[in-house]
Amino acid sequence: MAWISLLSCLPAPQRSQPAPDPQAIPEAFLGEWNANLEACGSPRSEGRLVLEPHHATLFSGRADVVALQVENPRRIKLSIRMLPYTFERRYLLSSDLRRLQDISQGEQGMVRWRCPSGRR
């Protein structure tokens, strides 16, 4: 009986959290983004971008993320492969996490807004 009471004093085993995937797009960037919030959920919207951990879906289709560089917590650079092409995109996330700006060609790039959850 004494060993049962000793066991109850031991700390609970720690569940190990899986290490974040260094090649996955950071969670803050994930989800559906659109240049027009009224078009959220529509695959026909030319301003639509859906970011998943290893994929990006643009108007022209789904692409694989083949390289990721996290420049800082709000800025990422992606190499995206949509056969037969591979191209780079840089995105800047606003401090309120509601706007995503494509800064691939400079700081004046397209701005997309985070779509409401559940409308991926």
Contacts in CASP RR format, 6 or more apart in sequence:
PFRMAT RR
TARGET T0000
AUTHOR 0000-0000-0000
METHOD contacts of the structure
MODEL  1
MAWISLLSCLPAPQRSQPAPDPQAIPEAFLGEWNANLEACGSPRSEGRLV
LEPHHATLFSGRADVVALQVENPRRIKLSIRMLPYTFERRYLLSSDLRRL
QDISQGEQGMVRWRCPSGRR
21 53 0 8 1.000
22 68 0 8 1.000
23 54 0 8 1.000
23 65 0 8 1.000
23 67 0 8 1.000
23 68 0 8 1.000
24 53 0 8 1.000
24 54 0 8 1.000
24 68 0 8 1.000
25 51 0 8 1.000
25 52 0 8 1.000
25 53 0 8 1.000
25 54 0 8 1.000
25 65 0 8 1.000
25 68 0 8 1.000
25 76 0 8 1.000
25 78 0 8 1.000
26 70 0 8 1.000
26 73 0 8 1.000
26 76 0 8 1.000
28 73 0 8 1.000
28 74 0 8 1.000
28 93 0 8 1.000
28 97 0 8 1.000
29 51 0 8 1.000
29 76 0 8 1.000
29 91 0 8 1.000
29 93 0 8 1.000
29 100 0 8 1.000
30 51 0 8 1.000
30 52 0 8 1.000
30 53 0 8 1.000
31 50 0 8 1.000
31 51 0 8 1.000
31 52 0 8 1.000
31 114 0 8 1.000
31 115 0 8 1.000
31 120 0 8 1.000
32 40 0 8 1.000
32 41 0 8 1.000
32 48 0 8 1.000
32 49 0 8 1.000
32 50 0 8 1.000
32 114 0 8 1.000
32 115 0 8 1.000
32 119 0 8 1.000
32 120 0 8 1.000
33 48 0 8 1.000
33 49 0 8 1.000
33 50 0 8 1.000
33 51 0 8 1.000
33 100 0 8 1.000
33 112 0 8 1.000
33 113 0 8 1.000
33 114 0 8 1.000
33 115 0 8 1.000
34 40 0 8 1.000
34 41 0 8 1.000
34 45 0 8 1.000
34 47 0 8 1.000
34 48 0 8 1.000
34 49 0 8 1.000
34 112 0 8 1.000
34 113 0 8 1.000
34 115 0 8 1.000
35 45 0 8 1.000
35 46 0 8 1.000
35 47 0 8 1.000
35 48 0 8 1.000
35 110 0 8 1.000
35 111 0 8 1.000
35 112 0 8 1.000
35 113 0 8 1.000
36 45 0 8 1.000
36 47 0 8 1.000
37 113 0 8 1.000
37 115 0 8 1.000
39 45 0 8 1.000
39 47 0 8 1.000
39 48 0 8 1.000
40 48 0 8 1.000
40 115 0 8 1.000
40 116 0 8 1.000
40 119 0 8 1.000
41 48 0 8 1.000
41 115 0 8 1.000
41 119 0 8 1.000
41 120 0 8 1.000
42 48 0 8 1.000
44 59 0 8 1.000
45 59 0 8 1.000
46 59 0 8 1.000
47 59 0 8 1.000
47 110 0 8 1.000
47 112 0 8 1.000
48 57 0 8 1.000
48 58 0 8 1.000
48 59 0 8 1.000
49 56 0 8 1.000
49 57 0 8 1.000
49 58 0 8 1.000
49 100 0 8 1.000
49 112 0 8 1.000
50 56 0 8 1.000
50 57 0 8 1.000
50 120 0 8 1.000
54 64 0 8 1.000
54 65 0 8 1.000
55 62 0 8 1.000
55 63 0 8 1.000
55 64 0 8 1.000
55 65 0 8 1.000
56 62 0 8 1.000
56 63 0 8 1.000
56 65 0 8 1.000
56 78 0 8 1.000
56 80 0 8 1.000
56 89 0 8 1.000
57 63 0 8 1.000
58 82 0 8 1.000
60 82 0 8 1.000
61 82 0 8 1.000
62 82 0 8 1.000
63 80 0 8 1.000
63 81 0 8 1.000
63 82 0 8 1.000
64 80 0 8 1.000
64 81 0 8 1.000
64 82 0 8 1.000
65 78 0 8 1.000
65 79 0 8 1.000
65 80 0 8 1.000
66 79 0 8 1.000
66 80 0 8 1.000
66 81 0 8 1.000
66 86 0 8 1.000
67 78 0 8 1.000
67 79 0 8 1.000
68 76 0 8 1.000
68 77 0 8 1.000
68 78 0 8 1.000
68 79 0 8 1.000
69 76 0 8 1.000
69 77 0 8 1.000
69 78 0 8 1.000
70 76 0 8 1.000
71 77 0 8 1.000
71 90 0 8 1.000
74 92 0 8 1.000
74 93 0 8 1.000
74 94 0 8 1.000
74 95 0 8 1.000
75 90 0 8 1.000
75 91 0 8 1.000
75 92 0 8 1.000
75 93 0 8 1.000
75 103 0 8 1.000
76 90 0 8 1.000
76 91 0 8 1.000
77 88 0 8 1.000
77 89 0 8 1.000
77 90 0 8 1.000
78 88 0 8 1.000
78 89 0 8 1.000
78 90 0 8 1.000
78 91 0 8 1.000
79 86 0 8 1.000
79 87 0 8 1.000
79 88 0 8 1.000
80 86 0 8 1.000
80 87 0 8 1.000
80 88 0 8 1.000
80 89 0 8 1.000
88 104 0 8 1.000
89 102 0 8 1.000
89 104 0 8 1.000
90 102 0 8 1.000
90 103 0 8 1.000
90 104 0 8 1.000
91 100 0 8 1.000
91 101 0 8 1.000
91 102 0 8 1.000
91 103 0 8 1.000
92 100 0 8 1.000
92 101 0 8 1.000
92 103 0 8 1.000
92 107 0 8 1.000
93 99 0 8 1.000
93 100 0 8 1.000
94 100 0 8 1.000
94 101 0 8 1.000
97 114 0 8 1.000
98 113 0 8 1.000
98 114 0 8 1.000
99 111 0 8 1.000
99 112 0 8 1.000
99 113 0 8 1.000
99 114 0 8 1.000
100 111 0 8 1.000
100 112 0 8 1.000
100 113 0 8 1.000
100 114 0 8 1.000
101 107 0 8 1.000
101 109 0 8 1.000
101 110 0 8 1.000
101 111 0 8 1.000
101 112 0 8 1.000
102 109 0 8 1.000
102 110 0 8 1.000
102 111 0 8 1.000
102 112 0 8 1.000
103 109 0 8 1.000
END
